[in-house]
Amino acid sequence: MAWLNSWECFVKSVEGGSMAAAARRLGCTRAQVSKQIGDLERSFGVRLFERSTRKLGLTPAGEVFYQHAVQALDAVESAEVAVKNQGDVPRGLLRVSATVAFGRIVLAPLLPRIAAKYPELECELILADQPVDLVEDRIDLALRMTRQPPQDAVARPLIAIERVICAAPAYLAAHGEPATPGDLAQHQCFSYLLTDERVWHLLSPAGEEIQVPVKSRFQFNEIGCLYDAVLAGQGLAILPRYLCGPALARGELQVVLPGFEPIVPFGRHLYACYAPSRSRAPKVKVFLDELAALLSPVPPWAAGEGQSSSQ
């Protein structure tokens, strides 16, 4: 199927915005990508791209072909997966997607252990805080913290992600510890990804949702930066325990307003999401099995947290 190379070069050029980007993703040269697309245009007898010095745009024929090419390549990949699934040995390339912090902390140490256990398996970890497209990005499995998993994918709940309001003891010593949610208005409060419009939503011990306006003179759109700022004593933030749990255990951070549960747009649960065609893939199954073993009965970030977790 020699046509596959040219079709994939075309699709990757569209997705990457340039032939150079396609070459980087495919591990070849720009000249090779250009030749493949040129051959494709000659075989069709039409131009697929409007080339300019600034950008690579699709012609009307290119737009039509792109839609069909994506579907065709996905069908070919699904067929390959179905055939390979006839065996029970994990092999080939496993592409896993996750958020930056969770992937770095939890998954990055796990993948080498899986690769060592299954010699015919290769692993790629794609980290992005924004959701990826399982089909277009060729993701075998995506770990997502979301209220609504994608309806066109299998969504397997893995674990509830607990979040707490944290501050460094030095910050609380200097500025006082909030005794009520309303006291948060007098503190520097950082908001993850700036998604809450500077209003924190908390669930009281009585089950009542409370909205608290918060503020800070500087903000971040990456949770690792929030964690670093809180650890440095610069303010408070709502943090997941997989990120702040070890610091809580060491006494470097302290839970504030422990009776109030933060409510965030991402929901409470972590899901493993994958296309139906991947459901029987041995490589997906072994990854899920290894991840489930890691997360239960106690996730690694809770180990040793002891009494700090109940502050």
Secondary structure as GFF3:
##gff-version 3
##sequence-region A 1 311
A	DSSP	alpha_helix	3	16	.	.	.	ID=ss1
A	DSSP	alpha_helix	19	26	.	.	.	ID=ss2
A	DSSP	alpha_helix	30	44	.	.	.	ID=ss3
A	DSSP	beta_strand	49	51	.	.	.	ID=ss4
A	DSSP	beta_strand	56	58	.	.	.	ID=ss5
A	DSSP	alpha_helix	60	84	.	.	.	ID=ss6
A	DSSP	beta_strand	92	98	.	.	.	ID=ss7
A	DSSP	alpha_helix	100	102	.	.	.	ID=ss8
A	DSSP	pi_helix	103	107	.	.	.	ID=ss9
A	DSSP	alpha_helix	110	117	.	.	.	ID=ss10
A	DSSP	beta_strand	121	127	.	.	.	ID=ss11
A	DSSP	beta_strand	141	145	.	.	.	ID=ss12
A	DSSP	beta_strand	154	160	.	.	.	ID=ss13
A	DSSP	beta_strand	163	167	.	.	.	ID=ss14
A	DSSP	alpha_helix	169	175	.	.	.	ID=ss15
A	DSSP	three_ten_helix	181	186	.	.	.	ID=ss16
A	DSSP	beta_strand	189	190	.	.	.	ID=ss17
A	DSSP	three_ten_helix	192	194	.	.	.	ID=ss18
A	DSSP	beta_strand	199	203	.	.	.	ID=ss19
A	DSSP	beta_strand	209	213	.	.	.	ID=ss20
A	DSSP	alpha_helix	223	231	.	.	.	ID=ss21
A	DSSP	beta_strand	236	240	.	.	.	ID=ss22
A	DSSP	alpha_helix	241	250	.	.	.	ID=ss23
A	DSSP	beta_strand	254	256	.	.	.	ID=ss24
A	DSSP	beta_strand	261	263	.	.	.	ID=ss25
A	DSSP	beta_strand	269	274	.	.	.	ID=ss26
A	DSSP	three_ten_helix	276	278	.	.	.	ID=ss27
A	DSSP	alpha_helix	282	295	.	.	.	ID=ss28
A	DSSP	three_ten_helix	306	310	.	.	.	ID=ss29
###
